[in-house]
Amino acid sequence: METQTISLISEDRIIGKHVFGNLYDIDPKILSDKEFLHEIVLEAVKIANMKLVESKAWEFGGRKGGVSVIALVEESHIALHTWTEYNYATLDVYTCGENSNPQAAFEYIVSKLKPKRYQMFYADRSSE
């Protein structure tokens, strides 16, 4: 079995910055408001210094209903998915833009969704 050594990655080799997480115990009225969710994702694009290409929001009914919002940006994407039955959302902010700030977008969306708790993770996407 081959082992791999993990080392610090040079800033020049970081291709993308990925901030993602899980948001818990959110008011279901917020989680089901497609227009509101779409607006906050679009504002997060601006806050993160990203350039919007296109965005779309969908509502899903049924027992596990919710809303999905996708913002395609020149630098990559923001994806927000909600489940009203579970008072839960997932958030994914990925960018390869050197001057964009995915954490700022993530924190802005969290501030608007007002979860009672959340997890935030960060991953460097490097070329090595």
ABEGO torsion letter per residue (X at the ends): XBBBBBBBBBAAABABBBBBBBBBGBBAAAAABAAAAAAAAAAAAAAAGBBBABBBBBBBBEAABEBBBBBBBAAEBBBBBBBAAAGBBBBBBBBABAABBAAAAAAAAAAAAGBABBBBBBBBBBAX
